[in-house]
Amino acid sequence: MSLANLVPNGVSPSAEHSDVLLELAYLATAADGRLADEELAAFTDIVGRLRGKPASQAEVDALLDRFGGNIEHAEITERVEKIAPTLPTDLRPIAFKLAVGLSVADLDASRDEGDLQVTLANALGLDEAVAEELIAEVFASLDAGEDL
């Protein structure tokens, strides 16, 4: 299953909103201080889906360099709280699902990643019930091995 499928067919965010989606997903997985190969591969797939074409390694590296400046947990939290509210309402569930999916792509969810999911849900204006439903959707799809 490709985590890129968390972005439904027909959804084509602007370049600015795509960058916010990508940065939030990156920050969610970087919260534990490491980026596993599985997370990087999934991130590359998501970049391609949002850009409408396969992502080159140079594109991915440029994004990682750009987003990688916020490495401390407090900096990551601050950045999430700043950029998440800039997304339109219809992209907020997608942002949350991408962040959750990417943070568990390595099958090793951490407490820091979980804490950041709570911060992200709050920054996106998602109440606890909605956040839990979105998390359940991601995990159900992963467990079923289905495309999302």
C-alpha positions in Angstrom: 0.0 0.0 0.0 1.3 3.4 -0.9 0.7 6.2 1.7 0.4 8.5 -1.3 -3.1 7.1 -1.6 -4.1 9.0 1.5 -4.4 11.9 -1.0 -7.7 11.1 -2.7 -7.9 11.0 -6.5 -8.9 14.4 -7.8 -7.5 16.4 -5.0 -5.0 18.8 -6.4 -3.8 21.3 -3.8 -2.1 24.5 -4.8 1.7 24.4 -4.7 1.6 26.4 -1.4 -0.8 24.0 0.2 1.1 21.0 -1.1 4.2 22.3 0.6 2.3 22.7 3.9 1.0 19.1 3.6 4.5 17.8 2.9 6.1 19.8 5.7 3.5 18.7 8.2 4.0 15.1 7.2 7.8 15.5 7.4 7.6 17.1 10.8 5.3 14.4 12.1 7.8 11.7 11.3 10.9 13.7 12.3 9.5 14.3 15.8 11.2 11.2 17.1 14.6 12.4 15.8 15.0 9.9 13.0 13.9 9.2 9.5 13.8 5.6 8.6 14.2 4.4 5.0 10.5 3.4 4.9 9.5 6.9 6.0 11.7 8.5 3.3 10.3 6.2 0.6 6.7 7.0 1.6 7.6 10.7 1.7 8.9 10.4 -1.8 5.7 8.8 -3.0 3.6 11.5 -1.3 5.7 14.2 -3.0 5.0 12.6 -6.3 1.3 12.3 -5.7 0.9 15.9 -4.7 3.1 17.2 -7.6 1.3 14.9 -10.1 4.5 13.2 -11.3 7.2 11.0 -9.8 9.5 12.9 -7.5 13.2 13.0 -8.3 15.7 12.4 -5.6 16.9 16.0 -6.1 13.3 17.3 -5.4 13.0 15.2 -2.3 16.5 16.2 -1.0 15.6 19.9 -1.5 12.4 19.5 0.5 14.2 17.6 3.3 16.8 20.3 3.4 14.2 23.0 3.5 12.0 21.3 6.1 14.9 19.9 8.2 15.8 23.2 9.9 13.3 22.5 12.7 14.9 19.6 14.5 14.2 20.2 18.2 10.8 19.0 19.5 9.9 22.5 20.6 10.8 23.9 17.2 8.7 21.2 15.5 5.7 21.9 17.7 6.0 25.6 17.1 6.2 25.1 13.3 3.2 22.8 13.3 1.2 25.3 15.3 2.1 28.0 12.8 1.5 26.4 9.5 -1.3 23.9 10.1 -4.0 26.6 10.4 -3.1 27.9 7.0 -4.6 24.9 5.3 -8.2 25.2 4.0 -10.7 23.1 5.9 -11.0 20.5 3.2 -7.3 19.7 3.3 -7.0 19.4 7.1 -8.2 15.7 7.4 -5.8 14.8 4.5 -2.9 16.6 6.3 -3.7 14.7 9.5 -3.9 11.3 7.8 -0.7 11.9 5.9 1.1 12.9 9.1 -0.2 9.8 11.0 0.5 7.5 8.1 4.0 8.8 7.5 4.9 8.6 11.2 4.1 4.9 11.3 5.5 4.0 7.9 8.5 2.5 9.7 6.1 0.4 11.9 7.8 2.0 15.0 5.5 4.8 16.3 7.1 6.8 19.1 5.7 8.8 22.0 7.1 12.0 20.4 5.3 11.3 17.2 2.1 10.6 19.1 2.4 13.8 21.1 2.9 15.7 17.8 -0.3 14.1 16.4 -2.2 15.7 19.3 -0.6 19.1 18.6 -1.4 18.8 14.9 -5.0 17.8 15.5 -5.4 20.9 17.7 -3.7 23.1 15.2 -5.9 21.9 12.5 -9.0 22.4 14.6 -9.9 18.7 14.7 -11.6 17.6 17.8 -10.6 14.4 19.6 -13.4 12.3 18.1 -12.5 13.3 14.5 -8.8 12.8 15.1 -9.4 9.3 16.5 -11.7 8.5 13.5 -9.0 9.6 11.1 -6.3 7.6 12.9 -8.5 4.6 12.9 -9.0 5.0 9.1 -5.2 5.0 8.6 -4.6 2.0 10.8 -7.6 0.0 9.4 -6.2 0.5 5.9 -2.7 -0.5 7.0 -4.0 -3.6 8.8 -6.1 -4.5 5.8 -3.3 -3.9 3.4 -5.7 -1.9 1.3 -5.1 1.1 -0.8 -6.3 4.2 1.1 
